[in-house]
Amino acid sequence: MPAKAPITTCITANQLIALGQQIRAHRKALRISATTAAEAAGMSRVTVHRIEKGEPAVTMGAYVNAMAALGLNFGLVAPAESIESHDAVNREGWIPARIRLMDYPQLKLLAWQVQGAVTLSPAEAWGIYDRNWRHMDEQALTVHERQLIDALRLAFGGGDSHV
């Protein structure tokens, strides 16, 4: 059950609504579903929708997690041109909402059985890395792919991980 909304001023409520609208607009610009964004942020789809509506009862941590999953910095919405050039940014600890196989060569090799897929969810990517780690050429990992694996390990690894 959602928390009771705190008492907020009109200015604060308008700022939260504007922030939610910016988050939603960025998610839509990236063509990411609310369900996929929620999975990447570690929350429910309902919470993502509440964030996008600017509800004040949602924790600040949830807002920041949703923004991080979409590649946004707090208080700064990425301009449209930076969506295309996201590789130039240090993404250590960042997990994209959808993982493009062409961006991660070792994952693409390990995911040979995934027919016709261009992207994977973070959970799917982690499952492939974890199940097939013994076939991984660790020397061939790029810095970018190593950062992804480290972030996925933190998010999904648990204690029984093979990676």
C-alpha positions in Angstrom: 0.0 0.0 0.0 1.4 3.4 -0.9 2.7 5.7 1.8 0.6 8.6 2.8 1.6 11.7 0.9 3.5 14.3 3.1 2.2 17.8 3.3 3.8 19.7 0.5 3.7 23.3 -0.7 2.2 24.1 -4.1 5.7 24.9 -5.4 7.1 21.6 -4.2 4.2 19.7 -5.7 4.7 21.5 -9.1 8.5 20.7 -9.0 7.7 17.0 -8.4 5.2 16.9 -11.2 7.7 18.6 -13.6 10.4 16.1 -12.6 8.0 13.2 -13.1 7.1 14.6 -16.5 10.8 14.9 -17.5 11.5 11.3 -16.4 8.5 10.0 -18.4 9.5 12.1 -21.5 13.1 10.7 -21.3 11.8 7.2 -20.9 9.5 7.6 -23.9 12.3 9.2 -26.0 14.4 6.1 -25.3 11.4 3.9 -26.2 11.6 2.0 -22.9 8.5 0.6 -21.4 7.5 1.4 -17.8 7.9 -2.3 -17.0 11.4 -2.5 -18.3 12.4 0.8 -16.6 11.0 -0.5 -13.3 13.0 -3.8 -13.6 16.2 -1.9 -14.3 15.5 0.4 -11.3 14.6 -2.4 -9.0 11.0 -1.3 -8.3 7.5 -2.1 -9.5 5.9 -0.7 -12.6 3.3 1.0 -10.3 6.1 2.9 -8.5 7.5 4.1 -11.9 4.1 5.4 -12.8 3.8 7.2 -9.4 7.2 8.8 -10.0 6.1 9.9 -13.4 3.0 11.5 -11.9 5.2 13.3 -9.4 3.7 11.8 -6.3 5.4 13.1 -3.1 4.9 9.9 -1.1 7.4 8.1 -3.3 10.9 8.1 -1.7 13.7 10.2 -3.0 15.7 7.0 -3.4 13.1 5.6 -5.8 13.2 8.8 -7.9 17.0 8.6 -8.1 16.9 4.9 -8.9 14.4 5.5 -11.7 16.5 8.3 -13.1 19.7 6.3 -12.9 18.1 3.4 -14.8 17.3 5.9 -17.6 20.8 7.4 -17.6 19.8 10.7 -16.0 21.6 12.7 -13.3 19.6 14.1 -10.5 18.4 17.6 -11.3 19.7 17.4 -14.9 17.7 15.8 -17.7 20.0 14.7 -20.4 19.5 16.6 -23.7 18.2 14.6 -26.6 21.6 14.5 -28.4 23.3 12.9 -25.3 20.9 9.9 -25.6 22.8 8.9 -28.8 26.3 9.6 -27.3 25.8 7.8 -23.9 29.0 5.8 -24.5 31.2 8.9 -23.8 30.0 9.0 -20.1 31.6 7.1 -17.3 28.9 4.5 -16.6 30.5 2.6 -13.7 27.7 1.0 -11.7 25.1 2.0 -14.2 22.7 -0.6 -15.7 20.8 0.3 -18.8 17.1 -0.5 -19.0 17.7 -2.6 -22.1 21.1 -4.1 -22.9 22.0 -4.0 -26.6 23.9 -7.1 -27.6 26.0 -5.3 -30.2 27.4 -3.1 -27.4 28.8 -6.1 -25.5 30.8 -8.6 -27.7 31.2 -11.3 -25.1 27.5 -11.2 -24.1 26.6 -11.5 -27.8 28.8 -14.6 -28.1 27.3 -16.1 -25.0 23.8 -15.3 -26.1 24.0 -17.4 -29.3 20.8 -19.2 -28.4 18.7 -16.0 -28.2 17.3 -15.9 -31.7 16.4 -12.6 -33.2 16.9 -10.6 -30.0 18.7 -7.2 -30.3 18.3 -6.3 -26.7 18.0 -8.1 -23.3 16.7 -7.0 -20.0 19.3 -6.7 -17.2 18.0 -9.8 -15.6 18.3 -11.8 -18.8 21.8 -10.5 -19.4 22.9 -11.4 -15.9 21.4 -14.9 -16.3 23.4 -15.5 -19.5 26.6 -14.2 -18.0 26.1 -16.3 -14.8 25.1 -19.5 -16.5 27.8 -19.4 -19.2 30.7 -17.7 -17.4 32.9 -20.8 -17.9 32.8 -20.1 -21.6 33.8 -16.4 -21.2 37.0 -15.1 -22.6 37.8 -12.7 -19.7 40.9 -11.3 -21.5 38.6 -10.1 -24.4 36.3 -8.1 -22.1 36.2 -4.4 -22.8 36.2 -1.9 -20.0 32.6 -1.0 -20.9 31.5 -4.7 -20.7 33.4 -5.2 -17.4 31.5 -2.3 -15.9 28.2 -3.8 -17.0 29.1 -7.2 -15.5 30.2 -5.5 -12.2 27.0 -3.5 -12.0 24.9 -6.6 -12.8 26.7 -8.6 -10.2 25.9 -6.0 -7.6 22.2 -5.9 -8.6 21.6 -9.6 -9.1 24.6 -11.6 -8.0 23.8 -12.8 -4.5 26.0 -15.4 -2.9 25.7 -18.2 -5.4 27.0 -16.4 -8.5 29.5 -18.1 -10.8 30.7 -14.7 -12.2 
